[in-house]
Amino acid sequence: MKYGVFDHLDFGPGSLGDLYEMRLTLIEKYDAAGFYGYHQAEHHGTKLGASPSPAVFLAAASQRSKNLRLGAMVFCLPLYKPVRLLEEICMLDQISGGRLDVGVGRGISPVEGGFFEIDGAESRGIYQEYMALILKGFKGGELNFEGETVSVKDMPMMLEPVQRPHPPIWVGLGQPDATPWPAQNGINVISNVTVSRMRGVTDRYRQEWASNGGAAHALPLLGLTRHIVIADTRDEAYAIARRAYEPWRSHFEFLWDRAGIQGTIVLPHDFDEFLAEGKAIVATPGDVAAQVQACVDDSGINYFISRFAFGDISFDEAARSVDYFKQCVLDKV
């Protein structure tokens, strides 16, 4: 079992500079605590994400950590020039000493894609072509690629990643029927669904993995994210989580509400309902380990991913949760 952290890096109190420094200081804590990886979202034109260029933030994070793996979750491929992203990925893997993970996707918001003049109906084909180009570019030599949306001819690949054949690839998914391709290609997955739905994903992934000759000990990481607040009493933890959920949910729905359309993901307006869905753990030091273990057992995951900083949670509140998680979960592994 491995443990990681996911971060939307959504807007909080204070200046943007303060927000970045808070998250970088928390990354130092994640690294010192022994977390496996840190995964950061990419968003544009919304309070949900203050890091529209994950590569820039992750470069800074690489200099504030030593062992923590770092990755975008995800690079929204249709929004990039694929050759430039390929080179930036190689740079990041070198700068981090081979600690980069590469999450890829189309992006969940057609509103954000529209800012880049990307038609949602065309984004899947663009995503698939760009991913094929990037994987080919990792091989080195001269890059030649001919697709419907991108063409590259005789480009010397002067940069290369540390990790071979390339940094680990990640995708986000929440449906069992979407697992064959990642399972057949050894791709790690992250989700934020209920434990029962995640059990369907992990069971199907293991089935596909085994049927394609994958060894059980080499199973890729199957991760599930949960908002985590730990305090000395449950009442205090609940009060913090309930307070912070509201601005986070508002940030999540900001662009959808502004455009007057239904979001791809619909969140409960009431935190109690969100908690009842099992998507948050509100705990004391005495009961957090049992709650985490129940989530692991019920979902079938091998990678538990915490969201310690969200909404208006302060540095001290997030840091306390991290310290208790280390003491009660990580140190017991």
URBEL-V368222 format. One record per pair of residues at least 12 apart in sequence whose C-alpha atoms are under 10 Angstrom apart, sorted by the first residue. I is the first residue (numbers start at 0). J is the second residue. If there is no record, write none. Layout:
I|J, I|J
//
This chain:
0|35, 0|220, 0|221, 0|295, 0|300, 0|301, 0|302, 0|303, 0|332, 1|33, 1|34, 1|35, 1|36, 1|220, 1|221, 1|222, 1|300, 1|301, 1|302, 1|303, 1|304, 1|329, 1|332, 2|33, 2|34, 2|35, 2|36, 2|37, 2|222, 2|223, 2|301, 2|302, 2|303, 2|304, 2|305, 2|328, 2|329, 3|29, 3|33, 3|34, 3|35, 3|36, 3|37, 3|38, 3|67, 3|68, 3|69, 3|222, 3|223, 3|224, 3|302, 3|303, 3|304, 3|305, 3|306, 4|26, 4|29, 4|34, 4|35, 4|36, 4|37, 4|38, 4|39, 4|69, 4|224, 4|225, 4|226, 4|303, 4|304, 4|305, 4|306, 4|307, 4|308, 5|36, 5|37, 5|38, 5|39, 5|40, 5|70, 5|71, 5|72, 5|189, 5|223, 5|224, 5|225, 5|226, 5|304, 5|305, 5|306, 5|307, 5|308, 5|309, 6|22, 6|37, 6|38, 6|39, 6|40, 6|41, 6|48, 6|71, 6|72, 6|224, 6|226, 6|304, 6|305, 6|306, 6|307, 6|308, 6|309, 7|38, 7|39, 7|40, 7|41, 7|42, 7|46, 7|47, 7|48, 7|49, 7|50, 7|72, 7|247, 7|250, 7|251, 7|306, 7|308, 7|309, 7|310, 8|22, 8|39, 8|40, 8|41, 8|42, 8|46, 8|47, 8|48, 8|49, 8|50, 8|51, 8|308, 8|309, 8|310, 9|40, 9|42, 9|45, 9|46, 9|47, 9|48, 9|49, 9|50, 9|246, 9|247, 9|250, 9|251, 9|308, 9|309, 9|310, 9|311, 10|45, 10|46, 10|47, 10|48, 10|49, 10|50, 10|246, 10|247, 10|250, 10|309, 10|310, 10|311, 11|46, 11|47, 11|49, 11|243, 11|246, 11|247, 11|250, 11|308, 11|309, 11|310, 11|311, 11|312, 11|313, 12|310, 12|311, 12|312, 12|313, 13|311, 15|49, 18|49, 18|313, 18|314, 19|49, 19|50, 19|56, 19|59, 21|308, 21|313, 21|314, 21|315, 21|317, 21|318, 22|56, 22|60, 22|308, 22|314, 22|317, 23|56, 23|57, 23|59, 23|60, 23|61, 23|62, 23|63, 23|64, 24|60, 24|63, 24|64, 24|314, 24|318, 25|60, 25|63, 25|307, 25|308, 25|314, 25|315, 25|317, 25|318, 25|321, 26|60, 26|61, 26|63, 26|64, 26|67, 26|69, 27|60, 27|61, 27|62, 27|63, 27|64, 27|65, 27|67, 28|63, 28|64, 28|318, 28|321, 28|322, 28|325, 29|64, 29|66, 29|67, 29|318, 29|321, 29|322, 29|325, 30|63, 30|64, 30|65, 30|66, 30|67, 30|68, 31|64, 31|65, 31|66, 31|67, 31|325, 32|67, 32|321, 32|322, 32|324, 32|325, 32|326, 32|329, 32|330, 33|66, 33|67, 33|325, 33|329, 33|330, 34|66, 34|67, 34|68, 34|304, 34|305, 34|321, 34|325, 34|329, 35|66, 35|67, 35|68, 35|69, 35|302, 35|303, 35|304, 36|66, 36|67, 36|68, 36|69, 36|70, 36|98, 36|99, 36|100, 36|302, 36|304, 37|57, 37|60, 37|67, 37|68, 37|69, 37|70, 37|71, 37|72, 37|99, 37|100, 37|304, 37|305, 38|53, 38|57, 38|68, 38|69, 38|70, 38|71, 38|72, 38|73, 38|99, 38|100, 38|101, 38|102, 38|189, 38|304, 38|306, 39|53, 39|54, 39|56, 39|57, 39|69, 39|70, 39|71, 39|72, 39|73, 39|74, 39|102, 40|52, 40|53, 40|70, 40|71, 40|72, 40|73, 40|74, 40|75, 40|102, 40|106, 41|53, 41|54, 41|71, 41|72, 41|73, 41|74, 41|75, 41|106, 42|73, 42|74, 42|75, 42|106, 42|107, 42|108, 42|111, 42|112, 43|108, 43|110, 43|111, 43|112, 43|114, 43|115, 43|254, 44|110, 44|111, 44|114, 44|253, 44|254, 45|111, 45|250, 45|251, 45|252, 45|253, 45|254, 45|255, 46|246, 46|247, 46|249, 46|250, 46|251, 46|252, 46|253, 46|254, 46|310, 47|246, 47|247, 47|248, 47|249, 47|250, 47|251, 47|252, 47|253, 47|254, 47|309, 47|310, 48|250, 48|251, 51|74, 51|75, 52|71, 52|74, 53|70, 53|71, 53|72, 53|73, 53|74, 54|69, 54|70, 54|71, 54|74, 54|84, 54|87, 54|88, 54|90, 54|91, 55|87, 55|91, 56|71, 57|69, 57|70, 57|71, 57|91, 57|94, 57|95, 57|99, 58|87, 58|90, 58|91, 58|92, 58|94, 58|95, 58|99, 59|94, 59|95, 60|95, 61|91, 61|92, 61|94, 61|95, 61|96, 61|98, 61|99, 62|94, 62|95, 64|95, 65|95, 65|96, 65|98, 66|95, 66|96, 66|97, 66|98, 67|95, 67|98, 67|99, 68|95, 68|96, 68|97, 68|98, 68|99, 68|100, 69|91, 69|92, 69|95, 69|97, 69|98, 69|99, 69|100, 69|101, 70|88, 70|91, 70|92, 70|98, 70|99, 70|100, 70|101, 70|102, 70|103, 70|166, 70|167, 70|168, 70|169, 71|99, 71|100, 71|101, 71|102, 71|103, 71|169, 72|100, 72|101, 72|102, 72|103, 72|104, 72|106, 72|168, 72|169, 72|170, 72|171, 72|188, 72|189, 73|100, 73|101, 73|102, 73|103, 73|104, 73|105, 73|106, 73|169, 73|170, 73|171, 74|101, 74|102, 74|103, 74|104, 74|105, 74|106, 74|170, 75|102, 75|103, 75|104, 75|105, 75|106, 75|107, 75|112, 75|122, 75|126, 76|102, 76|103, 76|104, 76|105, 76|106, 76|122, 76|123, 76|125, 76|126, 76|127, 76|128, 76|129, 76|130, 77|103, 77|104, 77|105, 77|106, 77|112, 77|115, 77|116, 77|117, 77|118, 77|119, 77|121, 77|122, 77|123, 77|124, 77|125, 77|126, 77|127, 77|128, 77|129, 77|130, 78|105, 78|106, 78|111, 78|112, 78|113, 78|114, 78|115, 78|116, 78|117, 78|122, 78|125, 78|126, 79|115, 79|126, 79|129, 80|129, 80|149, 81|125, 81|126, 81|128, 81|129, 81|130, 81|131, 81|132, 81|133, 81|136, 81|149, 81|151, 82|129, 82|132, 82|133, 82|136, 82|142, 82|149, 82|150, 82|151, 82|154, 82|156, 83|133, 84|129, 84|133, 85|129, 85|130, 85|132, 85|133, 85|134, 85|135, 85|136, 85|137, 85|156, 85|158, 85|159, 85|160, 86|133, 86|136, 86|137, 86|156, 86|157, 86|158, 86|159, 86|160, 87|158, 87|159, 87|160, 88|100, 88|101, 88|133, 88|137, 88|158, 88|159, 88|160, 88|165, 88|166, 89|136, 89|137, 89|157, 89|158, 89|159, 89|160, 89|161, 89|162, 89|165, 89|166, 90|158, 90|159, 90|160, 90|161, 91|160, 91|161, 92|159, 92|160, 92|161, 92|162, 92|165, 92|166, 93|158, 93|159, 93|160, 93|161, 93|162, 94|160, 94|161, 95|161, 96|160, 96|161, 96|162, 97|160, 97|161, 97|162, 97|163, 97|165, 97|166, 98|161, 98|162, 98|166, 98|167, 99|160, 99|161, 99|162, 99|165, 99|166, 99|167, 99|168, 100|162, 100|165, 100|166, 100|167, 100|168, 100|169, 100|187, 101|165, 101|166, 101|167, 101|168, 101|169, 101|170, 101|187, 102|166, 102|167, 102|168, 102|169, 102|170, 102|171, 102|186, 102|187, 102|188, 102|189, 103|126, 103|130, 103|168, 103|169, 103|170, 103|171, 104|122, 104|123, 104|126, 104|127, 104|130, 104|169, 104|170, 104|171, 104|172, 105|119, 105|122, 105|123, 105|124, 105|125, 105|126, 105|127, 106|119, 106|122, 106|123, 106|126, 106|171, 107|119, 107|262, 107|263, 107|264, 108|254, 108|255, 108|262, 108|263, 108|264, 109|122, 109|254, 109|255, 109|262, 109|263, 110|254, 110|255, 110|257, 110|258, 110|260, 110|262, 111|254, 111|255, 124|146, 124|147, 124|148, 125|146, 125|147, 125|148, 125|149, 126|148, 128|144, 128|145, 128|146, 128|147, 128|148, 128|149, 128|150, 129|144, 129|146, 129|148, 129|149, 131|144, 131|146, 132|144, 132|145, 132|146, 132|149, 132|150, 132|151, 133|165, 134|164, 134|165, 136|154, 136|155, 136|156, 136|158, 136|159, 136|165, 137|156, 137|158, 137|159, 137|160, 137|162, 137|163, 137|164, 137|165, 137|166, 138|156, 138|159, 138|160, 138|163, 138|164, 138|165, 139|154, 139|155, 139|156, 139|157, 139|158, 139|159, 139|160, 139|164, 140|153, 140|154, 140|155, 140|156, 140|157, 140|158, 140|159, 141|153, 141|154, 141|155, 141|156, 141|157, 142|154, 142|155, 142|156, 143|155, 167|185, 167|186, 167|187, 167|219, 168|181, 168|184, 168|185, 168|186, 168|187, 168|188, 168|219, 169|181, 169|185, 169|186, 169|187, 169|188, 169|189, 169|219, 169|220, 169|221, 170|186, 170|187, 170|188, 170|189, 170|190, 171|187, 171|188, 171|189, 171|190, 171|191, 171|221, 171|222, 171|223, 172|188, 172|189, 172|190, 172|191, 172|192, 172|197, 172|200, 173|188, 173|189, 173|190, 173|191, 173|192, 173|193, 173|196, 173|197, 173|199, 173|200, 173|201, 173|223, 174|190, 174|192, 174|196, 174|197, 174|199, 174|200, 174|201, 174|203, 175|196, 175|197, 175|198, 175|199, 175|200, 175|201, 175|202, 175|203, 175|204, 176|199, 176|200, 176|203, 176|204, 177|200, 177|203, 177|204, 178|199, 178|200, 178|201, 178|202, 178|203, 178|204, 178|205, 178|206, 178|207, 178|208, 179|200, 179|203, 179|204, 179|205, 179|206, 179|207, 179|208, 179|211, 180|204, 180|207, 180|208, 181|204, 181|207, 181|208, 181|219, 182|203, 182|204, 182|205, 182|206, 182|207, 182|208, 182|209, 182|210, 182|211, 182|213, 182|218, 182|219, 183|204, 183|207, 183|208, 183|209, 183|210, 183|211, 183|212, 183|213, 184|208, 184|211, 184|213, 184|219, 185|208, 185|213, 185|217, 185|218, 185|219, 185|220, 186|218, 186|219, 186|220, 186|221, 187|218, 187|219, 187|220, 187|221, 187|222, 187|302, 188|200, 188|201, 188|204, 188|219, 188|220, 188|221, 188|222, 188|223, 188|300, 188|302, 189|220, 189|221, 189|222, 189|223, 189|224, 189|300, 189|302, 189|303, 189|304, 190|221, 190|222, 190|223, 190|224, 190|225, 190|304, 191|222, 191|223, 191|224, 191|225, 191|226, 191|278, 191|304, 192|223, 192|224, 192|225, 192|276, 192|277, 192|278, 192|298, 193|223, 193|224, 193|225, 193|276, 193|277, 193|278, 193|294, 193|297, 193|298, 194|223, 194|276, 194|277, 194|278, 194|293, 194|294, 194|295, 194|296, 194|297, 194|298, 194|299, 194|300, 195|277, 195|294, 195|297, 195|298, 195|299, 196|297, 196|298, 197|221, 197|222, 197|223, 197|297, 197|298, 197|299, 197|300, 198|295, 198|296, 198|297, 198|298, 198|299, 198|300, 199|298, 199|299, 200|221, 200|298, 200|299, 200|300, 201|220, 201|221, 201|222, 201|298, 201|299, 201|300, 201|301, 202|298, 202|299, 202|300, 204|218, 204|219, 204|221, 205|218, 205|219, 205|221, 205|299, 218|301, 219|301, 219|302, 220|300, 220|301, 220|302, 220|303, 221|298, 221|299, 221|300, 221|301, 221|302, 221|303, 221|304, 222|295, 222|298, 222|299, 222|300, 222|301, 222|302, 222|303, 222|304, 223|278, 223|294, 223|295, 223|298, 223|299, 223|300, 223|301, 223|302, 223|303, 223|304, 223|305, 224|278, 224|279, 224|302, 224|303, 224|304, 224|305, 224|306, 225|274, 225|277, 225|278, 225|279, 225|280, 225|291, 225|294, 225|303, 225|304, 225|305, 225|306, 225|307, 226|240, 226|244, 226|274, 226|277, 226|278, 226|279, 226|280, 226|281, 226|304, 226|305, 226|306, 226|307, 226|308, 226|309, 227|240, 227|278, 227|279, 227|280, 227|281, 227|282, 227|287, 227|291, 227|304, 227|305, 227|306, 227|307, 227|308, 227|309, 227|317, 227|320, 227|321, 227|324, 228|240, 228|241, 228|243, 228|279, 228|280, 228|281, 228|282, 228|283, 228|287, 228|305, 228|306, 228|307, 228|308, 228|312, 228|316, 228|317, 228|319, 228|320, 228|321, 228|323, 228|324, 229|280, 229|281, 229|282, 229|283, 229|284, 229|285, 229|286, 229|287, 229|307, 229|316, 229|317, 229|318, 229|319, 229|320, 229|321, 229|322, 229|323, 229|324, 230|281, 230|282, 230|283, 230|284, 230|285, 230|287, 230|316, 230|317, 230|319, 230|320, 230|323, 231|282, 231|283, 231|284, 231|285, 231|319, 231|320, 231|323, 232|281, 232|282, 232|283, 232|284, 232|285, 233|281, 233|282, 233|283, 233|284, 233|286, 234|281, 234|282, 234|283, 235|281, 235|282, 235|283, 236|280, 236|281, 236|282, 236|283, 236|316, 236|320, 237|270, 237|271, 237|274, 237|280, 237|281, 237|282, 237|283, 238|281, 239|281, 239|311, 239|312, 239|313, 239|316, 240|270, 240|274, 240|279, 240|280, 240|281, 240|307, 240|309, 240|310, 240|311, 240|312, 241|269, 241|270, 241|271, 241|273, 241|274, 241|281, 242|270, 242|310, 242|311, 242|312, 243|270, 243|308, 243|309, 243|310, 243|311, 243|312, 243|313, 244|268, 244|269, 244|270, 244|273, 244|279, 244|309, 244|310, 244|311, 244|312, 245|268, 245|269, 245|270, 245|309, 245|310, 245|311, 246|309, 246|310, 246|311, 246|312, 247|308, 247|309, 247|310, 247|311, 247|312, 248|265, 248|266, 248|267, 248|268, 248|269, 248|270, 248|309, 248|310, 249|266, 249|268, 249|310, 250|309, 250|310, 251|264, 251|265, 251|266, 251|310, 252|264, 252|265, 252|266, 277|290, 277|294, 278|294, 279|305, 279|306, 280|294, 280|305, 280|306, 282|320, 282|323, 283|320, 283|323, 283|324, 283|327, 284|320, 284|322, 284|323, 284|324, 284|326, 284|327, 284|328, 285|323, 285|327, 286|327, 287|323, 287|324, 287|327, 287|328, 288|323, 288|324, 288|326, 288|327, 288|328, 288|329, 288|331, 289|327, 289|328, 291|303, 291|305, 291|324, 291|328, 292|328, 305|321, 305|324, 306|321, 307|319, 307|320, 307|321, 307|324, 308|320, 308|321
//
